[in-house]
Amino acid sequence: MAGELDGRHALVTGGASGIGLECARALAGAGAAVTLVDVSAEAVAARAAELGGGARGIAADVTDEAQVEAAVRAAVEASGPLHAAVNSAGTGTFGKVTDLPADEWRRIIDLNLTGVFLSLKHEALHMADGGSIVNLASLNARQPGIGFAAYCASKAGVEMLTKCAAMDLGPRRVRVNAVAPGLIDTPLTAGLMGTEVERDYLDNIPLGRTGTTGDVAALVLFLASDASAWMTGDLLFVDGGAHTMRYPRMA
Ligand SMILES: NC(=O)c1ccc[n+]([C@@H]2O[C@H](COP(=O)([O-])OP(=O)(O)OC[C@H]3O[C@@H](n4cnc5c(N)ncnc54)[C@H](O)[C@@H]3O)[C@@H](O)[C@H]2O)c1
C-alpha cells in the first residue's frame, strides 16, 4: 500500500536483478528509502538510478564480512537506521553428490547461507528496534531435488538461521522471516524456461503456472510492513502450491 513505509529505510542485497530488484521496487513504491547492495558496481548503480526516489546503490560481495559491514555502514550514514532488509543475493548449481566438486559445494554454501548470515548480522546491528528482516530461502528449503544437494542444503540452512535469528533478535522486536519461492522467471532461471524442466514443474504446481517476481515481492512487502507485526521465525511458501507435490527432475 502506498505510504505504509514512508520515512523508513530498506536495504536489499542482490538488489540489482530478479527477485531482489522487484522487492526494491515494491518497498520504494510503499514509500521506503531504498539501498540496493549487489556484487556488480555498474549494475547496482544503474538499477538504483532507474528506481529513482533517492535510491542508492552500493557494491559489495555478501560473502566478504568487511565489505558487508562497510556497505551497511555507508547505507546507514546516508539514509539513517534500517527498518527493513531483504537478503536476496544467491545463486544455484547442479550436480549429484558423487559429482559435485567440494569447491562448488563451498561456493554455494558461502553465498546462499553464509552470505545471508553476514548480511543479517550487520543489518541487525544497524536496525531500529521493531524492524524486519526477510531472507530469500526457497521451496528447496523443504523439498529435495535430484542433483540439487548443495542448493537445497543451503536453503534449508537459511530456514534454520532465520528461526534462530528471530529468537536472538526478538527482545528488540526485530522480526526475521524467510520466503520460499517456487520457480520464478528471473535471469537465474531463464535457461529452464521453455524446456522439459519447466514442463515438469508445471505438472507439479497446483495453480498451473510458474511465478513472477511480483508474486514474491508482494509477500516480502507484507513481511517488511507492520501488517505482519506478530510474525517472526516463519518460512512462507510462495510457490503456487508446489510444496504439496513432487520436485521436478532437473536432469
Ligand atoms: N528464481 C527462482 O526461481 C528462485 C526460487 C527460489 C528462491 N530463489 C532465490 O531468490 C534469490 C534471488 O534469485 P533471483 O532469481 O532473483 O536471481 P538473480 O540472479 O536474478 O539475482 C541474484 C542477484 O544476486 C547478486 N549476487 C550474486 N552473488 C553475489 C554476491 N556474492 N554478493 C552480492 N550480490 C550477489 C547477483 O549479482 C544478482 O543481482 C536467490 O537467493 C535465489 O536462490 C530464486
PDBQT file of the ligand as one rigid body, heavy atoms in Angstrom, charges set to zero:
ROOT
HETATM    1  N1  LIG A 301      14.314 -17.522  -9.396  1.00  0.00    +0.000 N 
HETATM    2  C1  LIG A 301      13.812 -18.551  -8.705  1.00  0.00    +0.000 C 
HETATM    3  O1  LIG A 301      13.104 -19.435  -9.247  1.00  0.00    +0.000 OA
HETATM    4  C2  LIG A 301      14.062 -18.653  -7.219  1.00  0.00    +0.000 A 
HETATM    5  C3  LIG A 301      13.291 -19.577  -6.496  1.00  0.00    +0.000 A 
HETATM    6  C4  LIG A 301      13.515 -19.710  -5.126  1.00  0.00    +0.000 A 
HETATM    7  C5  LIG A 301      14.470 -18.930  -4.500  1.00  0.00    +0.000 A 
HETATM    8  N2  LIG A 301      15.199 -18.044  -5.234  1.00  0.00    +0.000 N 
HETATM    9  C6  LIG A 301      16.206 -17.266  -4.520  1.00  0.00    +0.000 C 
HETATM   10  O2  LIG A 301      15.939 -15.888  -4.685  1.00  0.00    +0.000 OA
HETATM   11  C7  LIG A 301      17.162 -15.156  -4.649  1.00  0.00    +0.000 C 
HETATM   12  C8  LIG A 301      17.258 -14.256  -5.876  1.00  0.00    +0.000 C 
HETATM   13  O3  LIG A 301      17.231 -15.055  -7.038  1.00  0.00    +0.000 OA
HETATM   14  P1  LIG A 301      16.938 -14.447  -8.491  1.00  0.00    +0.000 P 
HETATM   15  O4  LIG A 301      16.203 -15.486  -9.231  1.00  0.00    +0.000 OA
HETATM   16  O5  LIG A 301      16.379 -13.089  -8.345  1.00  0.00    +0.000 OA
HETATM   17  O6  LIG A 301      18.429 -14.410  -9.085  1.00  0.00    +0.000 OA
HETATM   18  P2  LIG A 301      19.181 -13.294  -9.934  1.00  0.00    +0.000 P 
HETATM   19  O7  LIG A 301      20.401 -13.979 -10.453  1.00  0.00    +0.000 OA
HETATM   20  O8  LIG A 301      18.268 -12.612 -10.884  1.00  0.00    +0.000 OA
HETATM   21  O9  LIG A 301      19.623 -12.213  -8.813  1.00  0.00    +0.000 OA
HETATM   22  C9  LIG A 301      20.594 -12.521  -7.851  1.00  0.00    +0.000 C 
HETATM   23  C10 LIG A 301      21.413 -11.274  -7.566  1.00  0.00    +0.000 C 
HETATM   24  O10 LIG A 301      22.365 -11.615  -6.546  1.00  0.00    +0.000 OA
HETATM   25  C11 LIG A 301      23.584 -10.975  -6.890  1.00  0.00    +0.000 C 
HETATM   26  N3  LIG A 301      24.726 -11.637  -6.270  1.00  0.00    +0.000 N 
HETATM   27  C12 LIG A 301      25.274 -12.842  -6.610  1.00  0.00    +0.000 A 
HETATM   28  N4  LIG A 301      26.359 -13.083  -5.870  1.00  0.00    +0.000 NA
HETATM   29  C13 LIG A 301      26.510 -12.027  -5.033  1.00  0.00    +0.000 A 
HETATM   30  C14 LIG A 301      27.450 -11.711  -4.020  1.00  0.00    +0.000 A 
HETATM   31  N5  LIG A 301      28.484 -12.531  -3.729  1.00  0.00    +0.000 N 
HETATM   32  N6  LIG A 301      27.292 -10.545  -3.347  1.00  0.00    +0.000 NA
HETATM   33  C15 LIG A 301      26.274  -9.702  -3.659  1.00  0.00    +0.000 A 
HETATM   34  N7  LIG A 301      25.348  -9.955  -4.602  1.00  0.00    +0.000 NA
HETATM   35  C16 LIG A 301      25.465 -11.108  -5.282  1.00  0.00    +0.000 A 
HETATM   36  C17 LIG A 301      23.644 -11.051  -8.412  1.00  0.00    +0.000 C 
HETATM   37  O11 LIG A 301      24.583 -10.130  -8.947  1.00  0.00    +0.000 OA
HETATM   38  C18 LIG A 301      22.203 -10.770  -8.790  1.00  0.00    +0.000 C 
HETATM   39  O12 LIG A 301      21.992  -9.395  -8.987  1.00  0.00    +0.000 OA
HETATM   40  C19 LIG A 301      18.284 -16.194  -4.557  1.00  0.00    +0.000 C 
HETATM   41  O13 LIG A 301      18.656 -16.335  -3.201  1.00  0.00    +0.000 OA
HETATM   42  C20 LIG A 301      17.613 -17.458  -5.061  1.00  0.00    +0.000 C 
HETATM   43  O14 LIG A 301      18.209 -18.636  -4.537  1.00  0.00    +0.000 OA
HETATM   44  C21 LIG A 301      15.019 -17.879  -6.581  1.00  0.00    +0.000 A 
ENDROOT
TORSDOF 0
